[in-house]
Amino acid sequence: MTTSTLSDQITAAIGAHGMWKGRLKAAIDSGKSDAAPQAVEDDHACSFGKWLYGPELSASDKASAHYKKSADLHRRFHQAAANVLSLALAGKKQQANQALDDNQDFAKISRELTRALVAWKEA
Protein backbone atom coordinates (compact mmCIF):
# COMPACT_ATOMS: atom_id res chain seq x y z
CA MET A 1 0.00 0.00 0.00
CA THR A 2 1.35 3.40 -0.86
CA THR A 3 1.67 5.95 1.88
CA SER A 4 -0.46 8.51 0.02
CA THR A 5 -3.34 6.02 -0.28
CA LEU A 6 -3.08 5.18 3.42
CA SER A 7 -2.84 8.87 4.24
CA ASP A 8 -5.78 9.75 2.00
CA GLN A 9 -7.97 6.99 3.49
CA ILE A 10 -7.14 8.05 7.03
CA THR A 11 -7.74 11.73 6.29
CA ALA A 12 -11.13 10.87 4.77
CA ALA A 13 -11.99 8.65 7.74
CA ILE A 14 -11.18 11.37 10.25
CA GLY A 15 -13.49 13.77 8.40
CA ALA A 16 -16.31 11.27 7.91
CA HIS A 17 -16.28 10.07 11.49
CA GLY A 18 -16.03 13.65 12.73
CA MET A 19 -19.34 14.42 11.01
CA TRP A 20 -21.17 11.79 13.06
CA LYS A 21 -21.65 14.06 16.06
CA GLY A 22 -23.68 16.42 13.88
CA ARG A 23 -25.70 13.57 12.41
CA LEU A 24 -26.44 12.26 15.89
CA LYS A 25 -27.45 15.71 17.14
CA ALA A 26 -29.84 16.01 14.19
CA ALA A 27 -31.32 12.59 15.02
CA ILE A 28 -31.74 13.61 18.66
CA ASP A 29 -33.49 16.84 17.66
CA SER A 30 -35.77 15.25 15.05
CA GLY A 31 -36.20 11.75 16.47
CA LYS A 32 -35.45 10.49 12.95
CA SER A 33 -32.46 9.17 11.04
CA ASP A 34 -31.78 7.87 7.56
CA ALA A 35 -29.74 5.07 9.17
CA ALA A 36 -30.85 2.36 11.56
CA PRO A 37 -28.79 1.78 14.72
CA GLN A 38 -27.98 -1.77 13.55
CA ALA A 39 -26.52 -0.40 10.31
CA VAL A 40 -24.53 2.26 12.16
CA GLU A 41 -23.10 -0.36 14.49
CA ASP A 42 -21.59 -2.28 11.54
CA ASP A 43 -18.04 -0.94 11.36
CA HIS A 44 -17.46 -2.85 8.12
CA ALA A 45 -20.15 -0.91 6.21
CA CYS A 46 -18.77 2.65 6.12
CA SER A 47 -16.23 3.61 3.46
CA PHE A 48 -13.35 3.49 5.93
CA GLY A 49 -14.49 0.11 7.28
CA LYS A 50 -14.68 -1.34 3.78
CA TRP A 51 -11.12 -0.17 3.17
CA LEU A 52 -9.89 -1.16 6.65
CA TYR A 53 -11.19 -4.71 6.42
CA GLY A 54 -10.90 -5.08 2.65
CA PRO A 55 -8.14 -6.41 0.43
CA GLU A 56 -6.28 -3.12 -0.16
CA LEU A 57 -4.21 -3.29 3.02
CA SER A 58 -1.39 -5.80 3.11
CA ALA A 59 -1.08 -8.54 5.71
CA SER A 60 1.81 -6.63 7.27
CA ASP A 61 -0.33 -3.47 7.47
CA LYS A 62 -3.07 -5.49 9.18
CA ALA A 63 -0.54 -6.99 11.61
CA SER A 64 0.70 -3.57 12.74
CA ALA A 65 -0.08 -2.09 16.13
CA HIS A 66 -1.49 1.02 14.43
CA TYR A 67 -3.96 -1.10 12.47
CA LYS A 68 -5.04 -3.13 15.47
CA LYS A 69 -5.59 -0.06 17.65
CA SER A 70 -7.42 1.82 14.89
CA ALA A 71 -9.64 -1.17 14.04
CA ASP A 72 -10.57 -1.68 17.70
CA LEU A 73 -11.38 2.00 18.23
CA HIS A 74 -13.28 2.13 14.93
CA ARG A 75 -15.45 -0.80 16.08
CA ARG A 76 -16.03 0.87 19.47
CA PHE A 77 -16.83 4.21 17.76
CA HIS A 78 -19.58 2.56 15.71
CA GLN A 79 -20.99 0.86 18.82
CA ALA A 80 -21.08 4.16 20.70
CA ALA A 81 -22.69 5.99 17.76
CA ALA A 82 -25.33 3.25 17.44
CA ASN A 83 -26.08 3.54 21.15
CA VAL A 84 -26.65 7.31 20.89
CA LEU A 85 -28.78 6.81 17.79
CA SER A 86 -30.87 4.15 19.53
CA LEU A 87 -31.58 6.56 22.38
CA ALA A 88 -32.43 9.35 19.92
CA LEU A 89 -34.85 7.19 17.93
CA ALA A 90 -36.48 5.97 21.14
CA GLY A 91 -37.28 9.59 21.99
CA LYS A 92 -34.85 9.66 24.92
CA LYS A 93 -33.46 13.10 24.05
CA GLN A 94 -31.94 13.88 27.43
CA GLN A 95 -30.12 10.54 27.64
CA ALA A 96 -28.97 10.82 24.03
CA ASN A 97 -27.63 14.35 24.57
CA GLN A 98 -25.86 13.20 27.73
CA ALA A 99 -24.30 10.32 25.75
CA LEU A 100 -22.72 12.94 23.45
CA ASP A 101 -21.09 14.84 26.36
CA ASP A 102 -17.31 15.17 26.25
CA ASN A 103 -16.83 12.83 29.19
CA GLN A 104 -18.99 10.01 27.75
CA ASP A 105 -18.01 7.04 25.57
CA PHE A 106 -18.87 8.53 22.17
CA ALA A 107 -16.67 11.62 22.61
CA LYS A 108 -13.87 9.76 24.37
CA ILE A 109 -13.70 7.04 21.72
CA SER A 110 -14.01 9.59 18.93
CA ARG A 111 -10.99 11.50 20.27
CA GLU A 112 -9.01 8.30 20.77
CA LEU A 113 -9.84 7.14 17.24
CA THR A 114 -8.74 10.45 15.75
CA ARG A 115 -5.46 10.34 17.71
CA ALA A 116 -4.84 6.73 16.66
CA LEU A 117 -5.54 7.50 13.00
CA VAL A 118 -3.26 10.55 13.05
CA ALA A 119 -0.49 8.47 14.66
CA TRP A 120 -0.94 5.76 12.02
CA LYS A 121 -0.89 8.33 9.24
CA GLU A 122 2.31 9.87 10.60
CA ALA A 123 4.04 6.50 11.11
MDTraj code that builds the backbone (N, CA, C; nanometers):
import mdtraj as md
import numpy as np

residues = "MET THR THR SER THR LEU SER ASP GLN ILE THR ALA ALA ILE GLY ALA HIS GLY MET TRP LYS GLY ARG LEU LYS ALA ALA ILE ASP SER GLY LYS SER ASP ALA ALA PRO GLN ALA VAL GLU ASP ASP HIS ALA CYS SER PHE GLY LYS TRP LEU TYR GLY PRO GLU LEU SER ALA SER ASP LYS ALA SER ALA HIS TYR LYS LYS SER ALA ASP LEU HIS ARG ARG PHE HIS GLN ALA ALA ALA ASN VAL LEU SER LEU ALA LEU ALA GLY LYS LYS GLN GLN ALA ASN GLN ALA LEU ASP ASP ASN GLN ASP PHE ALA LYS ILE SER ARG GLU LEU THR ARG ALA LEU VAL ALA TRP LYS GLU ALA".split()
xyz = np.array([
    [0.0848, -0.1176, 0.0000],
    [0.0000, 0.0000, 0.0000],
    [0.0888, 0.1232, 0.0000],
    [0.0561, 0.2182, -0.0835],
    [0.1355, 0.3400, -0.0865],
    [0.0953, 0.4300, 0.0287],
    [0.1922, 0.5078, 0.0742],
    [0.1673, 0.5955, 0.1882],
    [0.0577, 0.6969, 0.1574],
    [0.0557, 0.7505, 0.0340],
    [-0.0463, 0.8508, 0.0018],
    [-0.1861, 0.7906, 0.0082],
    [-0.2024, 0.6648, -0.0352],
    [-0.3335, 0.6015, -0.0280],
    [-0.3740, 0.5819, 0.1180],
    [-0.2820, 0.5335, 0.1995],
    [-0.3082, 0.5179, 0.3421],
    [-0.3419, 0.6534, 0.4030],
    [-0.2622, 0.7522, 0.3719],
    [-0.2836, 0.8871, 0.4239],
    [-0.4180, 0.9426, 0.3792],
    [-0.4507, 0.9249, 0.2519],
    [-0.5784, 0.9750, 0.1999],
    [-0.6973, 0.9060, 0.2673],
    [-0.6881, 0.7743, 0.2848],
    [-0.7966, 0.6995, 0.3486],
    [-0.8153, 0.7446, 0.4936],
    [-0.7055, 0.7635, 0.5632],
    [-0.7136, 0.8049, 0.7033],
    [-0.7684, 0.9466, 0.7153],
    [-0.7231, 1.0352, 0.6276],
    [-0.7743, 1.1731, 0.6287],
    [-0.9250, 1.1737, 0.6040],
    [-0.9697, 1.0954, 0.5063],
    [-1.1132, 1.0875, 0.4765],
    [-1.1895, 1.0285, 0.5945],
    [-1.1318, 0.9279, 0.6598],
    [-1.1988, 0.8650, 0.7744],
    [-1.2136, 0.9620, 0.8901],
    [-1.1109, 1.0388, 0.9163],
    [-1.1180, 1.1371, 1.0253],
    [-1.2320, 1.2351, 0.9989],
    [-1.2424, 1.2833, 0.8754],
    [-1.3495, 1.3766, 0.8398],
    [-1.4871, 1.3142, 0.8485],
    [-1.5007, 1.1943, 0.7931],
    [-1.6312, 1.1269, 0.7909],
    [-1.6784, 1.0922, 0.9315],
    [-1.5889, 1.0432, 1.0141],
    [-1.6283, 1.0069, 1.1495],
    [-1.6513, 1.1310, 1.2354],
    [-1.5819, 1.2383, 1.2027],
    [-1.6034, 1.3650, 1.2727],
    [-1.7424, 1.4226, 1.2487],
    [-1.8010, 1.3905, 1.1349],
    [-1.9337, 1.4421, 1.1013],
    [-2.0449, 1.3694, 1.1771],
    [-2.0134, 1.2564, 1.2381],
    [-2.1168, 1.1785, 1.3061],
    [-2.1806, 1.2521, 1.4225],
    [-2.1054, 1.3341, 1.4924],
    [-2.1649, 1.4055, 1.6059],
    [-2.2803, 1.4930, 1.5571],
    [-2.2612, 1.5597, 1.4455],
    [-2.3676, 1.6425, 1.3877],
    [-2.4874, 1.5601, 1.3439],
    [-2.4603, 1.4446, 1.2831],
    [-2.5697, 1.3568, 1.2409],
    [-2.6480, 1.3059, 1.3617],
    [-2.5767, 1.2743, 1.4682],
    [-2.6439, 1.2256, 1.5890],
    [-2.7244, 1.3366, 1.6547],
    [-2.6697, 1.4581, 1.6575],
    [-2.7454, 1.5713, 1.7140],
    [-2.8736, 1.5943, 1.6345],
    [-2.8646, 1.5846, 1.5027],
    [-2.9840, 1.6008, 1.4191],
    [-3.0864, 1.4916, 1.4483],
    [-3.0403, 1.3691, 1.4691],
    [-3.1319, 1.2593, 1.5019],
    [-3.1955, 1.2808, 1.6386],
    [-3.1196, 1.3329, 1.7328],
    [-3.1741, 1.3613, 1.8656],
    [-3.2821, 1.4681, 1.8550],
    [-3.2536, 1.5739, 1.7791],
    [-3.3494, 1.6842, 1.7656],
    [-3.4769, 1.6426, 1.6930],
    [-3.4623, 1.5604, 1.5888],
    [-3.5775, 1.5246, 1.5052],
    [-3.6441, 1.3931, 1.5460],
    [-3.5687, 1.3080, 1.6153],
    [-3.6202, 1.1748, 1.6471],
    [-3.6185, 1.0830, 1.5263],
    [-3.5489, 1.1261, 1.4197],
    [-3.5451, 1.0490, 1.2951],
    [-3.4013, 1.0391, 1.2451],
    [-3.3771, 0.9341, 1.1651],
    [-3.2460, 0.9166, 1.1037],
    [-3.2620, 0.8372, 0.9751],
    [-3.1746, 0.8645, 0.8792],
    [-3.1778, 0.7867, 0.7556],
    [-3.1040, 0.6535, 0.7725],
    [-3.0450, 0.6320, 0.8887],
    [-2.9737, 0.5073, 0.9169],
    [-3.0315, 0.4420, 1.0421],
    [-3.0394, 0.3119, 1.0395],
    [-3.0853, 0.2359, 1.1563],
    [-2.9665, 0.2101, 1.2482],
    [-2.9898, 0.2041, 1.3790],
    [-2.8793, 0.1778, 1.4717],
    [-2.7994, 0.0517, 1.4365],
    [-2.8675, -0.0524, 1.3902],
    [-2.7984, -0.1768, 1.3551],
    [-2.7014, -0.1533, 1.2395],
    [-2.7401, -0.0706, 1.1443],
    [-2.6524, -0.0400, 1.0309],
    [-2.5340, 0.0454, 1.0760],
    [-2.5596, 0.1393, 1.1651],
    [-2.4529, 0.2259, 1.2160],
    [-2.3517, 0.1448, 1.2956],
    [-2.3990, 0.0448, 1.3658],
    [-2.3101, -0.0357, 1.4490],
    [-2.2114, -0.1190, 1.3660],
    [-2.2437, -0.1458, 1.2413],
    [-2.1591, -0.2283, 1.1542],
    [-2.0383, -0.1477, 1.1063],
    [-1.9238, -0.1709, 1.1695],
    [-1.8038, -0.0939, 1.1363],
    [-1.7382, -0.1403, 1.0064],
    [-1.7959, -0.2405, 0.9416],
    [-1.7462, -0.2855, 0.8117],
    [-1.8179, -0.2139, 0.6960],
    [-1.9286, -0.1449, 0.7255],
    [-2.0153, -0.0912, 0.6209],
    [-1.9771, 0.0484, 0.5719],
    [-1.9144, 0.1296, 0.6555],
    [-1.8772, 0.2646, 0.6124],
    [-1.7588, 0.2552, 0.5150],
    [-1.7319, 0.3620, 0.4438],
    [-1.6226, 0.3614, 0.3455],
    [-1.4896, 0.3224, 0.4095],
    [-1.4609, 0.3793, 0.5254],
    [-1.3353, 0.3487, 0.5927],
    [-1.3319, 0.2019, 0.6355],
    [-1.4426, 0.1508, 0.6868],
    [-1.4495, 0.0115, 0.7280],
    [-1.4288, -0.0837, 0.6116],
    [-1.4881, -0.0502, 0.4965],
    [-1.4684, -0.1336, 0.3776],
    [-1.3211, -0.1374, 0.3389],
    [-1.2547, -0.0233, 0.3474],
    [-1.1119, -0.0170, 0.3168],
    [-1.0307, -0.0887, 0.4253],
    [-1.0636, -0.0614, 0.5512],
    [-0.9893, -0.1157, 0.6646],
    [-0.9903, -0.2683, 0.6648],
    [-1.1050, -0.3262, 0.6366],
    [-1.1193, -0.4713, 0.6418],
    [-1.1074, -0.5370, 0.5042],
    [-1.0950, -0.4557, 0.4012],
    [-1.0900, -0.5076, 0.2653],
    [-0.9511, -0.5531, 0.2229],
    [-0.9377, -0.5837, 0.0945],
    [-0.8136, -0.6411, 0.0427],
    [-0.7012, -0.5404, 0.0136],
    [-0.7291, -0.4111, 0.0215],
    [-0.6279, -0.3122, -0.0157],
    [-0.5082, -0.3085, 0.0786],
    [-0.5316, -0.3302, 0.2066],
    [-0.4211, -0.3295, 0.3022],
    [-0.3491, -0.4639, 0.3000],
    [-0.2183, -0.4573, 0.3113],
    [-0.1390, -0.5801, 0.3110],
    [-0.1508, -0.6516, 0.4463],
    [-0.1071, -0.7763, 0.4465],
    [-0.1077, -0.8538, 0.5708],
    [-0.0180, -0.7875, 0.6748],
    [0.0925, -0.7298, 0.6310],
    [0.1815, -0.6627, 0.7273],
    [0.1169, -0.5361, 0.7824],
    [0.0417, -0.4638, 0.6975],
    [-0.0326, -0.3470, 0.7472],
    [-0.1325, -0.3913, 0.8538],
    [-0.2034, -0.5006, 0.8262],
    [-0.3065, -0.5487, 0.9183],
    [-0.2479, -0.6108, 1.0447],
    [-0.1202, -0.6432, 1.0428],
    [-0.0540, -0.6988, 1.1614],
    [0.0069, -0.5894, 1.2488],
    [0.0056, -0.4665, 1.2000],
    [0.0697, -0.3574, 1.2739],
    [-0.0115, -0.3145, 1.3962],
    [0.0581, -0.2599, 1.4923],
    [-0.0077, -0.2086, 1.6134],
    [-0.1018, -0.0932, 1.5794],
    [-0.0628, -0.0101, 1.4829],
    [-0.1494, 0.1021, 1.4426],
    [-0.2817, 0.0506, 1.3871],
    [-0.2739, -0.0523, 1.3042],
    [-0.3957, -0.1102, 1.2469],
    [-0.4847, -0.1668, 1.3570],
    [-0.4248, -0.2468, 1.4428],
    [-0.5036, -0.3128, 1.5472],
    [-0.5727, -0.2117, 1.6380],
    [-0.5004, -0.1082, 1.6783],
    [-0.5591, -0.0061, 1.7647],
    [-0.6697, 0.0699, 1.6912],
    [-0.6428, 0.1075, 1.5672],
    [-0.7419, 0.1820, 1.4886],
    [-0.8665, 0.0982, 1.4637],
    [-0.8489, -0.0301, 1.4304],
    [-0.9639, -0.1173, 1.4044],
    [-1.0488, -0.1346, 1.5300],
    [-0.9843, -0.1529, 1.6450],
    [-1.0574, -0.1679, 1.7704],
    [-1.1354, -0.0405, 1.8034],
    [-1.0701, 0.0739, 1.7929],
    [-1.1377, 0.2004, 1.8227],
    [-1.2479, 0.2293, 1.7212],
    [-1.2261, 0.1933, 1.5961],
    [-1.3277, 0.2129, 1.4928],
    [-1.4523, 0.1311, 1.5256],
    [-1.4337, 0.0061, 1.5679],
    [-1.5453, -0.0798, 1.6079],
    [-1.6186, -0.0178, 1.7267],
    [-1.5431, 0.0267, 1.8264],
    [-1.6033, 0.0865, 1.9466],
    [-1.6752, 0.2181, 1.9136],
    [-1.6198, 0.2963, 1.8197],
    [-1.6834, 0.4210, 1.7765],
    [-1.8223, 0.3906, 1.7200],
    [-1.8298, 0.2908, 1.6318],
    [-1.9577, 0.2565, 1.5712],
    [-2.0577, 0.2063, 1.6755],
    [-2.0109, 0.1318, 1.7746],
    [-2.0993, 0.0858, 1.8821],
    [-2.1535, 0.2043, 1.9617],
    [-2.0658, 0.2990, 1.9931],
    [-2.1081, 0.4164, 2.0704],
    [-2.2058, 0.5021, 1.9903],
    [-2.1792, 0.5206, 1.8616],
    [-2.2693, 0.5991, 1.7760],
    [-2.4058, 0.5306, 1.7663],
    [-2.4062, 0.3995, 1.7520],
    [-2.5329, 0.3250, 1.7438],
    [-2.6116, 0.3371, 1.8736],
    [-2.5421, 0.3385, 1.9850],
    [-2.6084, 0.3539, 2.1148],
    [-2.6768, 0.4907, 2.1243],
    [-2.6056, 0.5960, 2.0853],
    [-2.6649, 0.7307, 2.0887],
    [-2.7847, 0.7362, 1.9943],
    [-2.7691, 0.6794, 1.8758],
    [-2.8782, 0.6814, 1.7788],
    [-3.0001, 0.6046, 1.8301],
    [-2.9766, 0.4921, 1.8949],
    [-3.0873, 0.4150, 1.9527],
    [-3.1648, 0.4983, 2.0544],
    [-3.0928, 0.5687, 2.1395],
    [-3.1579, 0.6560, 2.2378],
    [-3.2368, 0.7655, 2.1679],
    [-3.1767, 0.8258, 2.0650],
    [-3.2429, 0.9346, 1.9919],
    [-3.3720, 0.8864, 1.9270],
    [-3.3672, 0.7701, 1.8635],
    [-3.4852, 0.7190, 1.7930],
    [-3.5913, 0.6674, 1.8887],
    [-3.5514, 0.6386, 2.0118],
    [-3.6479, 0.5969, 2.1144],
    [-3.7103, 0.7176, 2.1844],
    [-3.6729, 0.8372, 2.1408],
    [-3.7281, 0.9590, 2.1992],
    [-3.6655, 0.9966, 2.3319],
    [-3.5533, 0.9380, 2.3657],
    [-3.4845, 0.9660, 2.4917],
    [-3.3810, 1.0764, 2.4693],
    [-3.4326, 1.1969, 2.4415],
    [-3.3463, 1.3095, 2.4047],
    [-3.2440, 1.3433, 2.5118],
    [-3.2863, 1.3502, 2.6352],
    [-3.1943, 1.3881, 2.7430],
    [-3.0811, 1.2866, 2.7542],
    [-3.1146, 1.1588, 2.7538],
    [-3.0117, 1.0545, 2.7638],
    [-2.9193, 1.0566, 2.6416],
    [-2.9774, 1.0783, 2.5248],
    [-2.8972, 1.0819, 2.4027],
    [-2.8007, 1.2010, 2.4050],
    [-2.8510, 1.3168, 2.4467],
    [-2.7631, 1.4346, 2.4568],
    [-2.6522, 1.4117, 2.5595],
    [-2.6877, 1.3498, 2.6711],
    [-2.5863, 1.3199, 2.7727],
    [-2.4812, 1.2240, 2.7168],
    [-2.5231, 1.1291, 2.6331],
    [-2.4303, 1.0325, 2.5748],
    [-2.3312, 1.0991, 2.4789],
    [-2.3630, 1.2194, 2.4330],
    [-2.2718, 1.2942, 2.3454],
    [-2.1760, 1.3845, 2.4231],
    [-2.1974, 1.3981, 2.5543],
    [-2.1093, 1.4835, 2.6356],
    [-1.9640, 1.4421, 2.6205],
    [-1.8753, 1.5390, 2.6408],
    [-1.7311, 1.5166, 2.6248],
    [-1.6747, 1.4073, 2.7134],
    [-1.7373, 1.3828, 2.8269],
    [-1.6828, 1.2825, 2.9195],
    [-1.7487, 1.1453, 2.9035],
    [-1.8306, 1.1281, 2.7999],
    [-1.8990, 1.0006, 2.7752],
    [-1.8280, 0.9214, 2.6642],
    [-1.8679, 0.7962, 2.6484],
    [-1.8005, 0.7042, 2.5565],
    [-1.7864, 0.7574, 2.4141],
    [-1.8943, 0.8106, 2.3572],
    [-1.8868, 0.8532, 2.2173],
    [-1.7741, 0.9534, 2.1967],
    [-1.7695, 1.0577, 2.2779],
    [-1.6675, 1.1623, 2.2614],
    [-1.5282, 1.1090, 2.2933],
    [-1.5174, 1.0309, 2.3990],
    [-1.3865, 0.9761, 2.4369],
    [-1.3314, 0.8863, 2.3261],
    [-1.4143, 0.7961, 2.2770],
    [-1.3702, 0.7038, 2.1720],
    [-1.3413, 0.7795, 2.0434],
    [-1.4231, 0.8784, 2.0127],
    [-1.4008, 0.9590, 1.8933],
    [-1.2636, 1.0276, 1.8976],
    [-1.2308, 1.0849, 2.0125],
    [-1.0994, 1.1500, 2.0275],
    [-0.9863, 1.0478, 2.0165],
    [-1.0042, 0.9344, 2.0820],
    [-0.9008, 0.8301, 2.0771],
    [-0.8817, 0.7797, 1.9344],
    [-0.9922, 0.7609, 1.8621],
    [-0.9840, 0.7138, 1.7245],
    [-0.9095, 0.8151, 1.6379],
    [-0.9423, 0.9423, 1.6532],
    [-0.8738, 1.0453, 1.5747],
    [-0.7248, 1.0456, 1.6061],
    [-0.6890, 1.0371, 1.7337],
    [-0.5463, 1.0337, 1.7714],
    [-0.4768, 0.9111, 1.7126],
    [-0.5436, 0.7967, 1.7194],
    [-0.4843, 0.6734, 1.6657],
    [-0.4664, 0.6817, 1.5148],
    [-0.5639, 0.7369, 1.4459],
    [-0.5538, 0.7495, 1.3002],
    [-0.4438, 0.8475, 1.2608],
    [-0.4330, 0.9578, 1.3329],
    [-0.3263, 1.0547, 1.3047],
    [-0.1901, 0.9898, 1.3279],
    [-0.1761, 0.9148, 1.4365],
    [-0.0486, 0.8473, 1.4657],
    [-0.0155, 0.7468, 1.3565],
    [-0.1156, 0.6732, 1.3094],
    [-0.0938, 0.5756, 1.2024],
    [-0.0512, 0.6465, 1.0745],
    [-0.1196, 0.7557, 1.0453],
    [-0.0894, 0.8333, 0.9241],
    [0.0534, 0.8865, 0.9278],
    [0.0974, 0.9274, 1.0453],
    [0.2308, 0.9869, 1.0598],
    [0.3420, 0.8819, 1.0717],
    [0.3036, 0.7565, 1.0927],
    [0.4040, 0.6496, 1.1110],
    [0.4750, 0.6170, 0.9795],
])
top = md.Topology()
chain = top.add_chain()
for i, resn in enumerate(residues, 1):
    res = top.add_residue(resn, chain, resSeq=i)
    for name in ("N", "CA", "C"):
        top.add_atom(name, md.element.get_by_symbol(name[0]), res)
traj = md.Trajectory(xyz[None], top)
